[in-house]
Amino acid sequence: MLLVLCATANSQLNFAFTEGKFLIKGSVYDVQTEAALSNVNIRINNTNRGGTCDAAGNFVIYVYKTDTLKFTSLGSTPLKFNL
């Protein structure tokens, strides 16, 4: 099973916003079946920050442009995505 990331980047102003941070919204799905993958873990490399996809494979996470995202799921090969 392969993980493919389809993401869009938007910035958003709110009280948690820090200069240089961007809001990434995206979806994780299986490239062969095109089915959404739920409960995929998304971590920012070398930090303790991250999150999990919802049941539809969607996620939202704040990142810096120098961050690397790591996607992991049971039974799948981990995928790193440099921003």
N, C-alpha and C positions, 0 to 999 in steps of 0.2 A: 504494500500500500504506500503510495506517495502522497506527500502533503504539498499543496500548492497554495500560495498566499495571493490573494487579490485584495489590495488595499488602496485606500485613498487617504490623502493627508489634508487635514484642515486644522487651522489654528482656532482656538476658542478662548475668549476672555472670561475668567471667573476668579473667585477668590483664591483658588488653589493654583492658579496659573503662575508660572515662574518664567521670566524672560529667557528665551532660547528654547523653550519646550514647545512641542507640537502635539496635537491630538491626532492619533492614527485610528481610523476606523477600517475594519476589514472583515473578510470572511475566510474560513479555512474549509477546503473541500478536497475530496479524493479526485485526482485527475483522471482516473480510468472510468469511474462510475458517475462522476460529477455530483455525487451525493455530499451534502454538508456533513462535516465531522464535528460532533459535539464533544465537550469536555476536553478539548486540546489545551494543554498548559502552554502559556506564553510567558517567557521570562526574559528580562533584560540582562544580557550577559554581564557577569562580574558584579552583580548587585543582588539584593534580596527583593527587588520589585518585580511584579508581574501580575498575571491574571489567568482566567480560564474562559474559553469560548462558551457561549450559551448553547442551547439545544439546537439552534439553527446554524451554528458554526460562526456566529458573529462575535466580534470583540471590539473593544475601545480601550486605548491605552495612551498615556502621555509619555513622550520620549524626547530625547535630545537628538540632534541630527548626527551625532557621533556614536549613538547606541547601536548595539547589535541585538536583534530579537532571536530567541531560540524557541522553536515550536516542538513540543514533544507530546506523544500519545502512545498508549500501550499498543504494541504490535506494529508500530510504525517506526521508520528511520527518522531520527531527529533532523530538523532543518534549521539552519542559521540564515538570517536575513540581515545584511548590513544596510543601514539607512543612508 
